[in-house]
Amino acid sequence: MILITGAAGFIGSCMAARLNELRYFDVVLCDDFSRADKEANYVGKTYTEIVDRNKLIDWIAQHHTRIQCVIHLGARTDTTEFDRSVFDRLNVAYSKAVWNSCVEYGLPLIYASSAATYGLGELGYDDQILPQQLKPLNPYGDSKNDFDAWALQQERKPFFWAGLKFFNVYGPNEYHKGRMASVIFHAFHQIRQTGQMKLFRSHRPDFEDGGQSRDFVYVKDVVNMIVHLMENRPQSGIYNVGSGKARSFRDLVLATFNALEVNPQISFIDTPEDIRNTYQYFTEAKMDRIRSSGYDTAFTSLENGVSDYVRNYLLPNKYW
């Protein structure tokens, strides 16, 4: 049995889809299942049971002898939320409870951290940098970094554990995310509605307009990396989960226009002043650690990932 938290969400539901493709059918889905707009993410998946997130710890205590791995993807991910108590409760305290259950019952644990822990990337994007050295830019990033730091300091750890620093993940099953959905999702809708796309203007002389870059990683690559860690259990610790290659927002939008077979029309607007000073101009995951663990699958190119996402999911309004 494989337990997935956050299973009604974006990455969690894609994780369930990939496990089903690999013929893992004894899967337990855990989340807050009260939102109707997330129901389509897990309807149609093959699973053994659904567990409400508020009952999870007791459920693990009752069923731990059947659990092969805990994949803890559930979290509050809104980077515009500034109530730290929300993150302390859902991202830190809850994750500590899951961790302690895995320690108590001898269960391997894979959990979601975030590239938001790297802040402006002053020290680079190396997953070997200690959390105490990092300066996240918002309470969400702080919460993920705080848990990473706590995990590394624990004397009692799961016999295998991995914290995954997700970079800019995009792909199917993010219809419910609203403004927190990927730039590709928003570009798709803006292009279809207006025939053009507006990007933030660069406010730094070393970056041209649209040249701001991120490590965009297709969710199908993300779940494949999780499967690799689950099945092979290499050295425990923090792992970057990206593509290892920064690409510009201009590249991303051009790929979206191409997938839609629309002639590109890109314009630029000022980056809002309230985020201008903390806006990331460049992120690129150093992927050496997961590569050295034996993961040798090629990453999906931005062009191929956007094409698959747009043509096979967004245009027909389908889920994975």
C-alpha positions in Angstrom: 0.0 0.0 0.0 1.2 3.5 -0.9 -0.2 6.5 0.9 -0.3 9.8 -0.9 -1.2 13.0 1.0 -2.4 16.0 -1.1 -3.9 13.4 -3.4 -6.7 15.7 -4.6 -4.2 18.4 -5.6 -2.0 19.0 -8.6 1.1 16.9 -8.0 -0.6 14.4 -5.7 -3.3 13.4 -8.3 -0.6 13.1 -11.0 1.3 10.9 -8.6 -1.7 8.6 -8.3 -2.1 8.6 -12.1 1.5 7.5 -12.6 1.3 4.8 -9.9 -1.8 3.4 -11.6 0.0 3.4 -15.0 2.8 1.4 -13.3 0.1 -1.0 -11.9 0.2 0.2 -8.3 -3.4 -0.1 -7.4 -3.3 -0.4 -3.6 -3.1 3.3 -3.2 -4.6 5.4 -0.4 -5.5 9.0 -1.1 -5.4 11.5 1.8 -6.5 15.2 1.5 -9.2 17.7 2.4 -11.8 16.4 0.0 -14.4 19.1 0.6 -13.6 21.1 -2.5 -15.8 20.2 -5.4 -13.4 21.8 -8.0 -10.7 19.2 -7.1 -12.9 16.1 -7.4 -12.1 15.5 -11.0 -8.4 15.2 -10.1 -9.0 11.8 -8.4 -12.3 10.5 -9.9 -11.3 7.7 -12.2 -8.2 6.8 -10.3 -7.9 3.3 -8.9 -7.4 3.4 -5.1 -8.1 1.4 -2.0 -9.4 4.1 0.3 -9.8 7.8 0.9 -8.7 9.3 4.2 -9.5 12.8 5.5 -6.3 14.7 6.3 -7.6 15.4 9.9 -7.8 11.7 10.6 -4.5 10.6 8.9 -2.3 10.2 12.0 -4.8 7.9 13.7 -5.3 6.1 10.4 -1.6 5.4 10.0 -1.5 4.0 13.5 -4.2 1.5 12.6 -2.9 0.5 9.2 0.9 0.9 9.3 1.6 -2.8 8.8 0.3 -2.5 5.3 2.0 0.7 4.2 5.0 0.4 2.0 5.7 4.1 1.5 4.3 7.5 2.5 4.4 10.2 -0.2 3.6 13.4 1.7 2.7 16.1 -0.9 -0.1 17.8 1.0 0.7 21.4 1.9 -0.6 25.0 1.8 1.2 26.3 -1.3 -0.1 29.9 -1.6 2.9 32.2 -1.8 0.7 35.2 -1.4 -0.6 34.0 2.0 1.1 36.0 4.8 -0.6 34.5 7.8 2.3 32.4 9.2 0.0 30.5 11.6 -1.6 28.8 8.5 1.8 27.5 7.4 2.9 26.6 10.9 -0.1 24.4 11.2 -0.4 22.8 7.8 3.2 22.8 6.5 5.3 22.4 9.7 3.3 20.9 12.5 1.4 18.5 10.3 4.5 17.4 8.5 6.2 16.7 11.9 3.3 14.5 12.9 3.6 12.5 9.6 7.4 12.3 10.1 7.1 11.0 13.7 4.5 8.4 12.6 6.9 7.2 9.9 9.7 6.9 12.5 7.5 5.1 15.0 6.2 2.5 12.5 9.3 2.1 10.4 7.9 3.6 7.2 9.9 5.3 4.4 8.9 8.9 3.8 9.1 11.1 0.7 7.9 14.7 1.3 7.5 17.9 -0.6 9.8 20.8 0.1 10.2 23.6 -2.4 12.7 25.7 -4.4 11.1 28.7 -2.6 13.5 27.8 0.2 16.3 29.2 -2.0 15.0 32.8 -1.9 16.8 35.0 -4.5 19.3 32.3 -5.0 22.2 34.2 -3.5 24.0 30.9 -2.8 22.9 29.1 -5.9 20.4 26.3 -6.2 22.4 23.4 -4.8 20.4 20.9 -2.6 23.5 20.4 -0.4 23.2 24.0 1.0 22.1 23.8 4.6 18.6 25.3 5.4 20.1 27.6 8.0 22.1 29.4 5.2 19.0 30.1 3.1 16.7 33.2 3.1 13.3 32.4 1.6 11.2 35.4 0.4 7.8 34.6 2.0 6.1 32.6 4.8 5.5 29.7 2.5 9.2 29.4 1.7 10.0 29.8 5.3 7.7 27.0 6.3 9.3 24.6 3.9 12.8 25.6 4.9 11.9 25.4 8.6 10.7 21.8 8.2 13.8 20.8 6.2 16.0 22.2 9.0 14.0 20.4 11.6 14.2 17.1 9.6 18.0 17.3 9.3 18.4 17.9 13.0 16.4 14.9 14.1 18.2 12.1 15.8 15.3 9.7 15.0 14.6 9.6 11.3 12.7 7.2 9.0 15.0 4.5 7.7 14.6 6.1 4.3 13.5 9.7 3.7 13.7 12.3 1.0 12.7 15.9 1.0 12.0 17.2 -2.5 12.7 20.8 -3.5 10.2 21.2 -6.4 11.0 24.0 -8.9 8.4 25.4 -11.3 6.2 22.4 -11.9 3.6 22.6 -14.6 1.2 20.1 -16.2 -2.3 18.6 -16.0 -4.6 18.6 -13.0 -4.0 22.2 -12.0 -7.3 23.6 -13.1 -8.3 24.3 -9.4 -5.2 26.4 -8.5 -6.5 29.8 -9.7 -3.7 32.4 -9.7 -1.3 29.9 -8.3 -1.5 27.7 -11.4 1.6 27.6 -13.7 2.4 30.4 -16.1 1.7 28.0 -19.0 -1.9 27.5 -17.7 -2.4 31.3 -17.6 -0.7 31.8 -21.0 -2.9 29.2 -22.6 -6.1 31.0 -21.4 -4.8 34.5 -22.1 -3.7 33.6 -25.7 -7.0 31.9 -26.4 -9.0 34.9 -25.1 -6.9 37.8 -26.6 -4.6 36.3 -29.1 -1.6 37.7 -27.2 0.4 37.4 -24.0 1.6 40.0 -21.5 4.8 39.3 -19.6 6.6 41.3 -16.9 9.1 43.8 -18.2 12.7 43.4 -16.9 13.8 46.0 -14.4 17.4 44.8 -14.4 19.9 45.8 -17.1 21.4 42.3 -17.3 18.1 40.7 -18.4 16.1 41.6 -21.5 12.3 41.8 -21.3 11.0 38.3 -21.2 14.5 37.0 -20.4 13.7 36.3 -16.8 14.2 32.5 -16.4 13.0 29.7 -14.3 13.7 26.0 -14.1 10.3 24.7 -15.5 9.8 21.0 -14.9 7.0 18.9 -16.3 4.9 17.1 -13.7 5.4 13.8 -15.5 9.2 14.1 -14.8 8.5 15.0 -11.2 6.4 11.9 -10.5 8.9 9.7 -12.3 11.6 11.0 -9.9 9.4 10.2 -7.0 8.9 6.7 -8.2 12.6 6.3 -8.6 13.2 7.3 -5.0 10.4 5.2 -3.7 11.5 2.0 -5.5 15.3 2.4 -5.1 15.7 4.2 -1.8 19.1 5.7 -2.3 20.8 7.9 0.3 18.3 9.8 2.4 18.3 13.6 2.4 17.2 16.7 0.4 16.9 16.4 -3.4 16.3 19.1 -6.0 13.4 18.2 -8.4 13.7 20.3 -11.5 14.9 20.0 -15.1 18.4 21.3 -14.5 18.0 23.9 -17.2 16.7 27.4 -16.8 14.4 28.7 -19.7 13.1 32.1 -20.2 9.4 33.2 -19.9 9.7 34.2 -23.6 10.7 30.6 -24.5 7.7 29.3 -22.5 5.2 31.6 -24.1 6.5 30.9 -27.6 6.1 27.2 -26.9 2.5 27.9 -25.8 1.8 29.9 -29.0 3.3 27.1 -31.0 1.2 24.4 -29.3 -1.9 26.4 -30.0 -0.8 27.2 -33.6 -1.2 30.9 -33.0 1.3 33.6 -34.3 3.2 35.0 -31.3 2.2 38.4 -30.0 4.0 39.3 -26.8 3.8 42.6 -24.9 5.3 43.7 -21.6 4.0 45.4 -18.5 5.8 46.6 -15.5 6.5 44.2 -12.7 4.2 45.3 -9.8 6.2 47.4 -7.3 5.2 45.3 -4.3 7.0 42.3 -5.7 9.6 44.0 -7.8 12.4 43.9 -5.2 12.0 40.2 -4.4 11.2 39.0 -8.0 13.4 36.0 -9.0 15.1 36.6 -12.3 16.8 33.2 -12.5 16.4 29.7 -11.0 18.1 26.5 -12.1 18.2 23.3 -10.1 21.5 21.6 -9.6 20.5 18.0 -10.4 23.7 16.1 -9.5 22.4 14.4 -6.4 19.4 12.6 -8.0 21.5 11.8 -11.0 24.1 10.2 -8.8 21.4 8.2 -7.2 20.8 6.4 -10.5 18.1 8.4 -12.0 19.2 8.5 -15.7 15.9 9.3 -17.5 16.1 12.3 -19.9 14.0 15.3 -18.8 11.2 16.5 -21.0 12.2 19.6 -23.0 10.1 22.7 -22.3 8.8 22.6 -25.9 7.7 18.9 -25.7 6.2 19.3 -22.2 4.2 22.4 -23.2 3.0 20.7 -26.4 1.8 17.6 -24.5 0.2 19.7 -21.8 -1.6 22.1 -24.1 -2.7 19.6 -26.8 -3.5 16.5 -24.7 -4.9 18.1 -21.6 -5.8 21.9 -21.8 -7.4 21.9 -25.2 -9.6 18.9 -24.6 -10.1 19.9 -20.9 -8.8 16.5 -19.8 -7.2 15.3 -16.6 -4.4 12.8 -16.1 
